[in-house]
Amino acid sequence: MPAFWTLAIEEQLYLAYFLLLALRIRYGWTRTLLLCFSARVVWVIFAHCLSTSFDIRIPVTEAAATNWFIWALGALSVEAALGIIKLPPWCFRISVAGLALGCAMGLAQLLPLVDQTGWVHDIGWLIMHPAWGVGFFILVNYAVAAEQRWRLKSSPMPRLIPALASVGLISYSLYLTHSFVLMHWYWFGFTRLHILTISLLIMTPLTVAFAWLFFRICERPFMTSAAQRSRAKPENAGVVEEGIALAG
């Protein structure tokens, strides 16, 4: 399935967490994010030079180096949610998120119209994906801050939130399987125009339902077993401590 190519990139980025944390501790988040973005720029230049000089083509959009900046934003958001760091106010403003996402959408429509091998395309691509990342980074921060305010004020949570949270629980399965459902939808004779209009009302719940089934079969068993092991550890530790005490 088309989404599966990202799994290899995720493994590389998980390994890069060691370097990310080392940079974050040594230089702080501002310099670390600049270094992560610089890795994106260097990789694009390196790939361009290999392509033009030696006709060697290496992955650019699928490379871990080019996605490291976006990945690092997630780690930054987690630290902010846990109170380890304090983000500036603009990181919570919907207007800034709208500006970043609007820029990304504009570039997504413009880039296919320009020369795919030119510098204009490369510069636009350098900006587009980080713009997507910054926009959703701000939306996540805004949502987390809103949830924290609800908890502090003990105010009732909007009814829509639990429903959205249930979809969020299966979001990774939804990400992995949505293309599979969409591709097989064409077997029933629906065109792209149909998908964007009438069949959207059927396709969306069908995609979510298939993701839920995939989650129950492929993800949930591992989550349950991990929780059982974590609960068993204190019990085992207590038995060991009691045995040591009796032996003493």
Residue, then its C-alpha position, 0 to 999 in steps of 0.5 A: m500500500p502507498a503509505f507503507w513506504t513511510l515505515a522505513i523512514e519512521e525506523q530511521l527517524y526513531l534511531a535519529y532520536f538519539l541524535l535529536l536528544a543529544l542536539r536538544i540537550r547541547y544546543g537547545w530547541t532553536r538551534t536543533l530545529l535549525l540543524c534539522f531544517s539544514a539537513r533537509v536543505v543539504w540533502v536536496i542540494f546533494a541529490h541535485c548535484l548527484s543527479t546533474s553531475f553523475d545522473i545518479r538519482i537518490p530518494v529526496t521526498e522519501a529520505a529521513a533527512t528531509n523529514w527530520f524537521i517535521w519529526a522534531l516538531g512532534a518531539l517539541s510539542v510533546e515537551a511543551a504539553l508535559g510542561i518541560i518547555k514553554l512555547p511562544p504565544w504564536c505556537f498556539r494561534i490559529s491564524v498562524a496555523g491558517l497562514a502556514l497551511g494556506c502557504a502549503m496548499g498554495l505550493a501544492q497547487l503551484l509546484p506541479l505547474v513548474d519545471q520539476t527539475g528546476w531550482v524553483h520547484d526545489i525551493g518551493w518543495l523545501i518550504m511546502h512540507p515544513a509549512w504543513g508541519v508547522g501548521f499542524f504543529i500549531l493546531v496540535n498545541y492549540a488542541v492540547a492547551a484547550e484540553q488542559r484548560w478544560r481539565l483545570k476548570s473542571s468544565p464539561m468537555p464538548r460532546l464531539i471530543p470523545a467521538l474524535a478521540s476514538v478516531g484518534l485512537i485508531s489514527y495510525s491504522l487509518y493512516l495505513t489502510h485508507s489508501f487500500v480502501l480508496m483504491h478498491w473503491y474504484w472496482f465498483g465503477f466510481t470515478r474520482l468525481h464520484i468520490l469527491t461528491i456522492s460516494l464521499l458519504i459512504m467512503t469516509p465511514l467505510t474507511v474508518a470502519f476498516a481502520w477500526l477492524f485493522f486496529r482491533i486485529c493488528e494493533r490492539p492485541f499488542m497494546t493489551s499485552a504490553a499493558q498486562r506486562s506493565r501491571a505484572k512487573p510490580e507484582n513480580a518485584g514484590v515477590v522478589e523483594e519478599g523472597i530476599a527479605l525471607a532469605g535475609 
